[in-house]
């Protein structure tokens, strides 16, 4: 129970950080738009080329698309982590300042994007082959990978390490400080789901239910629900990244900043027994 309370407390500190500098929310929005654009730019022609038969061009386009999407996601996540660290240092972070740091990490981002794209490709291939217990084991492996690499983005943003060094660094921090990393992520996800995602889903369901008798109101409710759901996704992404940066800074450097208290972070990153 103590771990769970700590997780909720740190989720609240992440929210305070975002509330103090709302420009942080711009990064997942920009990242999401970039991912959608790149997915369409590569995915549509790849799908057309692979519609009737497997073609070399289709496979190449699909592979390039997967890498481009991964690169965009990592790039804007690194920018967000850099800006969040600036906010925790008491600086006035901007979208430009976060992007400036990300631009200096292009080689590292490119390498990590390759790792992410490769892992995603392997997972997709395995998902097509396994079912039942095999699928459950694969899901467990995906969760483990997500936890082990949770601090990879802060490592790239604040240390500038390459892909293999980033993986080793993130994995080492996870092995030593795993407890709050798990409960904090769960707390953030649960808080956002209860406060924003669940109401948005309910509005969408109500809108769909009344489409027949009251079509205009139904469409309005669906639009409102979808918009709220997108905002909730952006919020969840921001809070998770902010939490990751704060956890990394204290675990790696012993630094606390912004609304995060030293004693809270000390309890969060204590070595597992």
C-alpha positions in Angstrom: 0.0 0.0 0.0 2.9 2.4 0.8 4.2 1.9 -2.8 0.8 2.7 -4.2 0.5 5.9 -2.2 3.9 6.9 -3.3 2.9 6.3 -6.9 -0.2 8.4 -6.6 1.8 11.2 -5.0 4.4 11.3 -7.8 1.6 11.2 -10.4 0.3 14.3 -8.7 3.7 16.0 -8.8 3.8 15.2 -12.6 0.5 16.9 -13.0 1.7 20.0 -11.1 4.8 20.2 -13.4 2.6 20.1 -16.5 0.2 22.7 -15.0 3.1 25.0 -14.3 4.3 24.8 -17.9 1.6 23.7 -20.3 3.9 24.0 -23.3 5.0 20.5 -22.5 1.7 19.2 -23.8 2.7 20.4 -27.3 5.3 17.7 -27.8 2.9 14.7 -27.8 0.6 16.6 -30.1 3.3 17.4 -32.5 4.6 13.8 -32.3 1.1 12.4 -32.8 0.5 14.5 -35.9 3.9 13.6 -37.3 3.3 9.9 -36.8 -0.1 10.1 -38.5 1.3 11.9 -41.4 4.3 9.5 -41.9 2.1 6.5 -41.4 -0.2 7.7 -44.1 2.6 8.8 -46.4 4.3 5.4 -46.3 1.4 3.1 -45.3 -1.0 4.0 -48.1 1.4 3.3 -51.0 2.8 0.3 -49.1 -0.7 -1.2 -48.7 -1.5 -0.6 -52.4 1.7 -2.3 -53.4 1.0 -5.3 -51.1 -2.7 -5.5 -51.8 -2.6 -8.3 -54.4 0.9 -9.8 -53.9 4.1 -9.3 -52.0 6.3 -6.8 -53.8 9.8 -5.6 -53.0 8.6 -2.0 -53.3 5.8 -2.6 -50.9 8.0 -4.2 -48.3 10.6 -1.4 -48.6 7.9 1.2 -48.1 6.4 -0.6 -45.1 9.9 -0.9 -43.5 10.7 2.7 -44.2 7.3 3.8 -42.8 7.8 1.8 -39.6 11.2 3.3 -39.1 10.0 6.9 -39.9 7.1 6.5 -37.4 9.5 5.2 -34.7 12.0 8.1 -35.4 9.2 10.7 -35.1 7.9 9.2 -31.9 11.4 9.0 -30.3 12.3 12.5 -31.5 9.4 14.3 -29.9 9.6 12.2 -26.8 13.3 13.2 -26.3 12.2 16.9 -26.9 9.6 16.5 -24.2 12.0 14.9 -21.8 14.5 17.7 -22.3 11.9 20.4 -21.8 10.5 18.7 -18.7 14.0 18.6 -17.2 14.4 22.3 -17.9 11.1 23.0 -16.1 12.2 20.9 -13.1 15.4 23.1 -13.1 13.2 26.2 -12.8 13.8 27.3 -16.3 11.1 28.7 -18.7 11.0 25.8 -21.2 9.6 26.3 -24.6 8.8 24.0 -27.6 11.9 25.5 -29.3 14.2 24.7 -26.4 13.0 21.1 -26.2 13.3 20.6 -30.0 16.8 22.2 -29.9 18.0 19.5 -27.5 16.4 16.8 -29.6 18.2 18.1 -32.8 21.5 17.6 -31.0 20.6 14.0 -30.3 19.7 13.0 -33.9 22.3 10.2 -34.2 21.2 8.7 -30.8 17.6 9.1 -31.7 18.1 7.4 -35.1 19.8 4.5 -33.4 17.2 4.1 -30.8 14.4 4.4 -33.4 16.0 1.5 -35.2 15.9 -0.6 -32.0 12.2 0.3 -31.4 11.2 -0.4 -35.0 13.1 -3.8 -34.9 11.4 -4.8 -31.6 8.0 -3.8 -32.9 8.6 -5.8 -36.1 9.6 -8.9 -34.2 6.6 -8.5 -31.9 4.2 -8.2 -34.8 5.7 -11.3 -36.5 5.4 -13.3 -33.3 1.8 -12.1 -32.7 0.8 -13.6 -36.0 2.3 -17.0 -35.1 1.3 -17.5 -31.5 -2.0 -17.8 -29.7 -3.2 -19.0 -26.2 -0.4 -19.4 -23.7 2.2 -18.3 -26.3 0.3 -15.0 -26.8 0.1 -14.4 -23.0 3.9 -15.0 -22.7 4.4 -12.6 -25.6 2.3 -9.9 -23.8 4.4 -10.5 -20.7 7.5 -10.0 -22.7 6.1 -6.7 -24.1 5.3 -5.4 -20.7 8.8 -6.3 -19.5 10.4 -4.6 -22.4 8.3 -1.4 -21.7 9.4 -1.4 -18.1 13.1 -2.0 -18.8 13.2 0.7 -21.4 11.0 3.2 -19.5 14.0 5.4 -18.7 15.5 5.1 -22.2 14.1 8.5 -23.4 15.5 10.5 -20.4 18.8 8.7 -20.8 19.0 9.8 -24.5 17.8 13.3 -23.8 20.0 14.0 -20.7 23.0 11.8 -21.3 23.1 11.5 -25.1 24.0 7.8 -25.1 23.8 5.6 -28.1 21.2 2.8 -28.5 23.1 -0.1 -26.9 24.5 2.1 -24.0 21.0 3.5 -23.5 19.5 0.0 -23.2 22.1 -1.0 -20.7 21.7 2.2 -18.7 17.9 2.0 -18.6 18.0 -1.7 -17.8 20.5 -1.1 -14.9 18.4 1.6 -13.4 15.3 -0.6 -13.7 17.0 -3.5 -11.9 18.1 -1.3 -9.0 15.1 1.0 -8.7 12.2 -0.9 -10.1 9.4 -0.4 -7.5 8.1 3.1 -8.0 8.7 2.9 -11.7 5.9 0.4 -11.9 3.5 1.9 -9.4 4.0 5.4 -10.7 3.1 4.4 -14.3 0.1 2.4 -13.1 -1.0 5.3 -10.9 -0.7 7.8 -13.8 -2.6 5.5 -16.2 -5.4 4.8 -13.7 -5.8 8.5 -12.7 -6.0 9.6 -16.3 -8.4 6.8 -17.2 -10.8 7.5 -14.3 -10.7 11.3 -14.7 -10.7 11.7 -18.4 -10.8 8.5 -20.5 -13.7 6.8 -18.9 -16.0 9.9 -19.1 -15.0 10.4 -22.7 -15.8 6.8 -23.5 -19.2 7.1 -21.8 -20.0 10.2 -23.8 -19.1 8.4 -27.0 -21.3 5.4 -26.1 -24.2 7.7 -25.3 -23.7 9.5 -28.6 -23.7 6.2 -30.5 -26.8 5.0 -28.6 -28.9 8.1 -29.6 -27.7 8.3 -33.2 -31.0 6.8 -34.3 -33.6 9.0 -32.5 -31.5 12.1 -32.1 -28.9 12.0 -34.8 -27.5 15.6 -34.5 -27.0 15.4 -30.7 -25.5 11.9 -31.1 -22.9 13.2 -33.6 -22.1 16.1 -31.3 -21.6 13.8 -28.3 -19.4 11.5 -30.3 -17.2 14.4 -31.5 -16.9 15.7 -27.9 -16.1 12.3 -26.6 -13.4 11.6 -29.3 -11.8 15.1 -28.6 -11.8 14.4 -24.9 -10.2 11.0 -25.4 -7.5 12.5 -27.6 -6.8 15.1 -24.9 -6.6 12.3 -22.3 -4.1 10.4 -24.4 -1.9 13.5 -24.7 -2.2 14.1 -20.9 -1.3 10.5 -20.1 1.8 10.7 -22.4 2.9 14.0 -20.8 2.5 12.9 -17.2 4.3 9.6 -17.9 7.3 11.3 -19.6 7.5 13.9 -16.8 7.5 11.2 -14.2 10.2 9.3 -16.1 12.4 12.4 -16.2 12.0 13.1 -12.5 12.6 9.5 -11.6 15.7 9.3 -13.8 17.2 12.6 -12.5 17.0 11.4 -8.9 18.0 7.8 -9.6 21.0 8.8 -11.7 22.0 12.1 -10.2 20.3 12.5 -6.8 18.5 15.6 -8.1 15.0 16.7 -7.2 13.4 19.6 -8.9 10.1 21.4 -9.4 7.3 20.1 -7.2 9.0 16.7 -6.6 10.3 16.4 -3.0 13.6 14.7 -2.2 12.1 12.4 0.4 9.4 11.2 -2.0 11.9 10.5 -4.7 14.3 8.9 -2.2 11.6 6.5 -1.2 10.8 5.9 -4.9 14.3 5.0 -6.0 15.5 3.1 -2.9 17.3 -0.1 -3.9 15.1 -3.1 -3.9 15.7 -5.5 -1.0 
